[in-house]
């Protein structure tokens, strides 16, 4: 039943006898019209309350309340990326804790005081200013001092900065709740090990391999919530959490999934609506989206799906060749692997 003001008004007037005038401006019309507006508001409020009452439709704090009350689930918080930078400059120059350095997209604050040594270098820990995955950085991209400091020539991060994870989304929290309902964890069964892994901040997926090395052994393979292999610290956090909760006697191994690059090479025909470089950029983003949706859950990266993605990109009329990891066939992904975007090469047929 539709419940906007006009439809409510129509139903009210339809219930009045034909012997009465219900046209616009009549006594009955003018009396019912304001009431129908208020009734619409009441229906809207009732619908909002109904949405908040179910896990499938609740969002934000309402969803958090429902999953906590029913399964004691807590939303995983965002974390800040951390790593090391190296300052070069005049020996003896002191770099204060809290000094800000930057990459093109993020800022980092030094987490300790450092002094440039006699060799002209000082290594210093840094933490991202903002929480979330945006704080993760490739090596050699943190190269800017927010404020120029006398005695400091340059700054750089020789290794990746990692450990930044976004707050768990409503969809991910909801799916974690459904996992517990579909496969109730109990007495150290595989679902229990998956629960213990998935509740750790930064874990985006987990597979449990019982008896992988004989009776009493369990392997837990994880990936990060950034849809890539898990860093050493995250593996350690999961192992520690499982160790504190597992049944006595189990021998548990926690490992990161190994990244399996998915390389795409294609020669395409253009419609003229886009350049080849624009198509390649769009294909790279589309491939990342496709892999993020289930690259750790599915045993196959389907050739036909890659073909569909390519053909759906604006500017692509057709292709004369398309290979996925060098072949025109599906790519198998092992239980201990996660498919990630590799090299995407798009050429144009002349």
HELIX and SHEET records of a PDB file:
HELIX    1   1 UNK A    5  UNK A   14  1                                  10    
HELIX    2   2 UNK A   27  UNK A   52  1                                  26    
HELIX    3   3 UNK A   60  UNK A   71  1                                  12    
HELIX    4   4 UNK A  133  UNK A  135  5                                   3    
HELIX    5   5 UNK A  170  UNK A  182  1                                  13    
HELIX    6   6 UNK A  190  UNK A  198  1                                   9    
HELIX    7   7 UNK A  232  UNK A  243  1                                  12    
HELIX    8   8 UNK A  276  UNK A  292  1                                  17    
HELIX    9   9 UNK A  303  UNK A  312  1                                  10    
SHEET    1   A 6 UNK A 144  UNK A 145  0                                        
SHEET    2   A 6 UNK A 100  UNK A 102 -1                                        
SHEET    3   A 6 UNK A 107  UNK A 110 -1                                        
SHEET    4   A 6 UNK A 121  UNK A 128 -1                                        
SHEET    5   A 6 UNK A  82  UNK A  89 -1                                        
SHEET    6   A 6 UNK A 152  UNK A 156 -1                                        
SHEET    1   B 2 UNK A  94  UNK A  95  0                                        
SHEET    2   B 2 UNK A 114  UNK A 115 -1                                        
SHEET    1   C 3 UNK A 203  UNK A 210  0                                        
SHEET    2   C 3 UNK A 217  UNK A 224 -1                                        
SHEET    3   C 3 UNK A 251  UNK A 256  1                                        
SHEET    1   D 3 UNK A 316  UNK A 324  0                                        
SHEET    2   D 3 UNK A 258  UNK A 270 -1                                        
SHEET    3   D 3 UNK A 337  UNK A 348  1                                        
SHEET    1   E 2 UNK A 300  UNK A 301  0                                        
SHEET    2   E 2 UNK A 331  UNK A 332 -1                                        
END                                                                             
